[in-house]
Structures are given as structure tokens and as C-alpha cells.
Amino acid sequence: MFKKLLATVDDSTLTFMRLMLGIVFFAHGAQKVLGWFGGYGFSGTMGFFTTQMHIPAPLAFLAICAEFFGGLGLIFGFLTRIAAFGIAMNMLVAVLMVHMHIAFFMNWGGNQKGEGYEYHLLALALAIPIIIRGAGAFSVDRALSNKSTT
């Protein structure tokens, strides 16, 4: 089973998709965990998720970890399918629980009560092929799966 989890093809397109998704989600996760890029850090984010959004603490913790560690996993191509799945679940929950009732488009003009879900759909569109096909070229997963077959 572990061999199937790591298996991937030598595909540079998957690599590009994985890196872009990983960089974006690492930055979002770093806001939530480390307070980088104008974020509130771990305790501030947990407080917001649990008190303002009424998300149970274990689920809030998982969401934060999925962004931060999922982003890192995607950047390095390590346990890529798990990382992409965690990010996909974050995006699916965000669409269904927060953004669906607002609008489709992002709030570029500031005339909505929040953000739409177009960004979330793009993240899902990148995550799903990665879940299905794996990390692609230049990944820890590929190196490990090649080692286990020799």
C-alpha cells in the first residue's frame, strides 16, 4: 500500500502543478502557524477558528496542519497524495461551509460580504490530478518509489 501511495510518473506538468499549489498553501499555512506574511500565528488562528467560526478545535488544528504541512509536502513531493488530499478537503469544506453563499467571484471590488469560491475551485483543480497521479518528477515520492523497485 505504501508503494502505491508513493508511485508516480516522471511528469514535469505534475511537478509544476504540485510546486505552485505547494507554494501557495505553504504561504497560507505559514500565516496560520508562524504569523508570517501578515498572519495571526497559531494561537490567533485557532482562536478565530474556534470562537468566531465555531469550528471544533481538533478540526481547526487539522485544517491549519493541512495547509502548512500539506504545502511543505507538496513543495518537496513527500507524501504528496496525502498532502494534496488534505488541501482538497480544506478547499471543499471552505466552499461548502463559508464561501458558497457569498458568490462565485472573489471580492475584487469590495462590494460583497466576503470572498467567492473561484480560488477554491482552482486549488481543487490542481489538487485532484495530484491525488490521482502523484507527485511527478523531482519529488521525494518518486525517489523513494524508484528505490523500492530496484
FIMI-695118 format. One record per residue (C-alpha): residue in three letters; y, x, z. Coordinates in steps of 0.05 Angstrom, whole numbers, padded with zeros to 5 digits, always signed. Layout:
N
ALAYXZ...
This chain:
150
MET+00000+00000+00000PHE+00048+00056+00017LYS+00034+00087-00051LYS+00054+00022-00086LEU+00117+00018-00044LEU+00139+00087-00069ALA+00115+00081-00140THR+00170+00084-00193VAL+00183+00104-00264ASP+00226+00162-00288ASP+00283+00116-00308SER+00355+00141-00307THR+00382+00069-00313LEU+00348+00050-00247THR+00376+00114-00217PHE+00446+00095-00237MET+00438+00024-00211ARG+00409+00050-00145LEU+00464+00100-00135MET+00521+00051-00149LEU+00491-00002-00103GLY+00477+00051-00050ILE+00547+00080-00051VAL+00580+00011-00045PHE+00534-00011+00012PHE+00538+00055+00049ALA+00614+00047+00049HIS+00608-00024+00075GLY+00557-00003+00126ALA+00599+00056+00149GLN+00656+00007+00163LYS+00610-00033+00207VAL+00573+00024+00242LEU+00623+00081+00245GLY+00690+00048+00236TRP+00703+00088+00172PHE+00745+00062+00115GLY+00785+00014+00159GLY+00724-00018+00192TYR+00717-00041+00264GLY+00657+00001+00282PHE+00592-00023+00312SER+00616-00058+00374GLY+00674-00092+00338THR+00629-00116+00282MET+00575-00140+00330GLY+00628-00177+00369PHE+00656-00210+00307PHE+00587-00230+00281THR+00563-00258+00347THR+00625-00292+00374GLN+00665-00312+00312MET+00608-00324+00263HIS+00557-00345+00315ILE+00502-00301+00286PRO+00448-00284+00336ALA+00453-00212+00359PRO+00386-00189+00331LEU+00403-00217+00262ALA+00473-00187+00264PHE+00442-00120+00282LEU+00393-00125+00223ALA+00449-00143+00175ILE+00490-00082+00197CYS+00429-00037+00192ALA+00411-00064+00123GLU+00480-00045+00096PHE+00485+00024+00129PHE+00414+00049+00126GLY+00399+00010+00062GLY+00458+00044+00029LEU+00433+00112+00051GLY+00362+00096+00029LEU+00387+00076-00040ILE+00431+00138-00047PHE+00372+00184-00032GLY+00320+00139-00064PHE+00279+00136+00000LEU+00240+00072+00016THR+00282+00043-00039ARG+00247-00024-00046ILE+00256-00038+00028ALA+00330-00017+00025ALA+00344-00060-00036PHE+00307-00119-00004GLY+00349-00114+00059ILE+00413-00113+00018ALA+00389-00171-00025MET+00374-00213+00036ASN+00444-00197+00065MET+00475-00220+00000LEU+00433-00282-00006VAL+00450-00303+00066ALA+00524-00287+00055VAL+00525-00332-00007LEU+00488-00390+00025MET+00520-00387+00094VAL+00591-00363+00082HIS+00616-00360+00011MET+00583-00417-00027HIS+00630-00470-00001ILE+00692-00429-00018ALA+00689-00414-00093PHE+00655-00373-00146PHE+00711-00323-00158MET+00738-00271-00110ASN+00805-00287-00078TRP+00848-00241-00120GLY+00910-00286-00116GLY+00904-00303-00042ASN+00902-00377-00056GLN+00833-00392-00028LYS+00810-00397+00045GLY+00763-00338+00034GLU+00725-00299-00018GLY+00679-00327-00071TYR+00609-00304-00084GLU+00614-00268-00152TYR+00609-00199-00119HIS+00546-00221-00081LEU+00513-00243-00146LEU+00527-00175-00178ALA+00496-00140-00118LEU+00435-00184-00124ALA+00431-00169-00199LEU+00427-00095-00182ALA+00380-00102-00123ILE+00327-00145-00156PRO+00306-00096-00211ILE+00305-00040-00159ILE+00259-00082-00115ILE+00213-00095-00175ARG+00214-00027-00210GLY+00230+00022-00154ALA+00279+00079-00146GLY+00277+00111-00215ALA+00288+00184-00229PHE+00316+00235-00179SER+00291+00199-00117VAL+00252+00218-00055ASP+00205+00160-00071ARG+00189+00190-00139ALA+00178+00259-00110LEU+00132+00231-00055SER+00093+00187-00104ASN+00083+00245-00152LYS+00058+00288-00094SER+00007+00236-00073THR-00021+00230-00143THR-00034+00305-00151
